[in-house]
Amino acid sequence: MPVVKISNYYRNQLLFNGHLQTIYPAIFRKKVDLPFERERIKTPDGDFLDLDWLKGGSNSLVIISHGLEGNSQRPYMTGMAKVFFDAGYDVLNWNFRGCSESMNTKPIFYHSGASYDLDHVVSHASTRYSDIHLVGFSLGANITLKYLGETFWESKKNIKKAIAISVPLDLGGSCDKIDQLKNKLYAFNFLHSLKQKIKKKAKVFPEKFSTKQLSKINTIRAFDNEFTAPLHGFGDADDYYSKCSSLHYLPKISHPTLVLNARNDPFLSNSCFPIVKEEYSENLFFEYPKHGGHVGFSPRSGQERFWSETRALEFIQSQNIN
């Protein structure tokens, strides 16, 4: 049976709800300045991925995946990278297609189930490291769990442990939650960024992209139905959500893996907090703090680390998994 751990996270008293715990660190947290080295690698389909490395000569590597419309240099990414780099690990923050400073070259971009790109990154890193850990945030956490639950990736043999933070285990439920009126600010920000990418793509691939209805799209689900699903080979948004939700891949995960979701996360539906089931691996751990927001988990004071970073390092370093 998997373990549900009682969390020891205590929120900053000034951030008294999930929205503040989400928005405050997203706006006010500063990026940590680290000596990243950029590497561009080709993908099997002729596209590219931009990777940002922190190398200190370690035999252990932590690969960190960002969230929707994020990138390798977001403060939550560099914060997590610093914690592991300071602890003696090499770190790889990678950019999904179209999320670095350069737009990718193919009509497709990234999506919540693009485990093939994570596999390519892991395979690339496996030539240098045999001891690899994965950390994923939000959409990147969904990709991480889906990847771990799929049976056909040879590169998984190098993975030791993984952590999924603020993960939308049920993509459809999460999209509907974000699209609710009380969460429209989040949906608006995501859609504004996504629509800009569609406009850029349409200039290069006019036969693939029609922008006529773009202004009428006002929900994440509608965007996925119009663009994400058909571009990446899915019938519609429901088909995309069904095939890519990491909730369906949990029973196949055999690596020690921590799922860390805050109960007051405004992005996550109730279906993103699964009840423990017999078919889940004993190596699967669920931790549902009462507070934290979405990719938040701010410290109680400015002198402390973000709690999710402390928890991630603790889980990776623990000998007796808990």
Secondary structure, 3 states (H helix, E strand, C coil): CCEEECCCCCCCCCCCCHHHHHHHHHHHCCCCCCCCEEEEEECCCCCEEEEEEECCCCCEEEEEECCCCCCCCCHHHHHHHHHHHHCCCEEEEECCCCCCCCCCCCCCCCCCCCHHHHHHHHHHHHCCCCEEEEEEECHHHHHHHHHHHCCCCHHHHHEEEEEEECCCCCHHHHHHHHCCHHHHHHHHHHHHHHHHHHHHHHHHCCCCCCCCCHHHCCCHHHHHHHHHHHHCCCCCHHHHHHHHCHHHHHHHCCCCEEEECCCCCCCCCHHHCCCCCCCCCCCEEEECCCCCCCCCCCCCCCCCCCHHHHHHHHHHHCCCCC
